[in-house]
Amino acid sequence: MNNRSFLAPFLAALFASTPLLAQTTNESAVPPETAMKASAIIAKIEDRADFRYLDELDWDDEGYYQIIYYTKDKAKVEMRINPVTGDPL
């Protein structure tokens, strides 16, 4: 067999995977460079007078942190947080 018979399937696989690789480099998939550290955002949430415990902190591809925490009276609070300012949206 010649080298061309091996090259064609390799190139086909490479070009087929290119869209998949492009999806993983989506800039909104990670917080912006100017974002506050997650620990600083958590500290702001923990400073709330009614805060009891943090349940969840997730990055949303739409460009914000999704936070779920519970208050001292056991109420569930869901918030979207601006990653740069740490303020609720």
ABEGO torsion letter per residue (X at the ends): XBAAAAAAAAAAAAAAAAAAAAAAABAAABBBAABBBAAAAAAAAAABAABABBABBBBBAAGBBBBBBBBAAGBBBBBBBBAAAGBBX
